[in-house]
Amino acid sequence: MHAETSLHLMYYDEIWSVEIRGKARKVLKKIPAKSAAANLDVIESLKRDPFGGDIEKLGGEVNAWRRRVGPYRIFYEIYQHTHSVYVYWVERRGSHTY
């Protein structure tokens, strides 16, 4: 029985809740459908592993990260204690992105 409990906890640890917040949601509605779909696929993958892929921790921020998706960048916060990810901005990379 102990082994079953361990497996269940292992599975639970891999599930993260992901929320796309207001401004990010608006941007995803305005960009071309193919780009929006690619970004949404990556956002969906954050449920399994928010630390995977081409990511970088944002300097000076405690929980903020950036993930590259082609010419776009997804900005999000990770809260490990609640297994929550909040996507707060999506932006096409340009000279003003960094």
C-alpha positions as CSV (number, residue, x, y, z in Angstrom):
1,M,0.0,0.0,0.0
2,H,2.9,2.4,0.7
3,A,4.1,2.0,-2.9
4,E,0.7,3.0,-4.3
5,T,0.7,6.1,-2.1
6,S,4.1,7.1,-3.3
7,L,3.1,6.7,-6.9
8,H,0.0,8.8,-6.4
9,L,2.1,11.6,-4.8
10,M,4.6,11.4,-7.6
11,Y,1.9,11.9,-10.1
12,Y,0.3,14.8,-8.2
13,D,3.7,16.6,-8.0
14,E,3.8,16.7,-11.8
15,I,0.5,18.6,-12.1
16,W,0.6,22.4,-12.0
17,S,-2.4,24.8,-12.4
18,V,-1.9,27.4,-15.1
19,E,-3.8,30.6,-15.4
20,I,-3.5,33.1,-18.3
21,R,-4.1,36.5,-16.9
22,G,-5.8,39.5,-18.6
23,K,-3.1,41.2,-20.6
24,A,-1.6,37.9,-21.8
25,R,-5.1,36.7,-22.8
26,K,-5.7,39.9,-24.9
27,V,-2.4,39.5,-26.7
28,L,-3.1,35.9,-27.5
29,K,-6.4,36.9,-29.1
30,K,-4.7,39.6,-31.3
31,I,-1.7,37.7,-32.7
32,P,-1.9,35.4,-35.8
33,A,-3.8,32.1,-35.2
34,K,-0.7,29.9,-35.9
35,S,1.4,31.9,-33.4
36,A,-1.3,31.9,-30.8
37,A,-1.7,28.1,-31.2
38,A,2.1,27.6,-30.7
39,N,2.1,29.8,-27.6
40,L,-1.0,28.0,-26.2
41,D,0.7,24.6,-26.7
42,V,3.7,25.8,-24.7
43,I,1.4,27.3,-22.0
44,E,-0.4,24.0,-21.8
45,S,3.0,22.2,-21.4
46,L,3.6,24.4,-18.3
47,K,1.1,22.1,-16.5
48,R,3.7,19.3,-16.7
49,D,6.9,21.2,-16.2
50,P,7.1,25.0,-15.8
51,F,10.9,24.7,-15.6
52,G,11.4,23.0,-19.0
53,G,12.2,24.4,-22.4
54,D,14.1,27.5,-23.3
55,I,13.5,29.5,-20.1
56,E,15.3,32.1,-18.1
57,K,14.7,33.5,-14.6
58,L,14.1,37.2,-14.7
59,G,16.7,39.2,-12.7
60,G,15.4,41.1,-9.7
61,E,12.2,39.0,-9.6
62,V,11.5,36.3,-7.1
63,N,9.1,34.1,-9.1
64,A,9.2,35.5,-12.7
65,W,10.4,33.5,-15.7
66,R,10.5,34.0,-19.5
67,R,10.1,31.2,-22.0
68,R,11.0,31.6,-25.7
69,V,8.5,30.4,-28.4
70,G,9.9,31.3,-31.8
71,P,9.8,35.1,-32.0
72,Y,7.5,35.3,-29.0
73,R,8.2,35.4,-25.3
74,I,5.9,34.1,-22.6
75,F,6.4,35.8,-19.2
76,Y,5.0,33.9,-16.1
77,E,5.3,33.5,-12.4
78,I,5.8,30.2,-10.7
79,Y,4.6,29.5,-7.1
80,Q,6.0,26.2,-6.0
81,H,4.1,26.0,-2.7
82,T,0.7,26.0,-4.5
83,H,1.9,24.4,-7.8
84,S,0.6,27.4,-9.6
85,V,1.8,29.2,-12.8
86,Y,0.4,32.6,-13.8
87,V,1.1,33.7,-17.4
88,Y,1.0,37.5,-17.2
89,W,2.4,38.7,-20.6
90,V,3.1,37.4,-24.1
91,E,5.2,39.5,-26.4
92,R,6.8,39.3,-29.8
93,R,10.5,39.8,-29.4
94,G,11.8,43.1,-30.6
95,S,14.4,45.6,-29.5
96,H,12.2,46.7,-26.6
97,T,11.6,43.2,-25.2
98,Y,14.8,43.1,-23.0
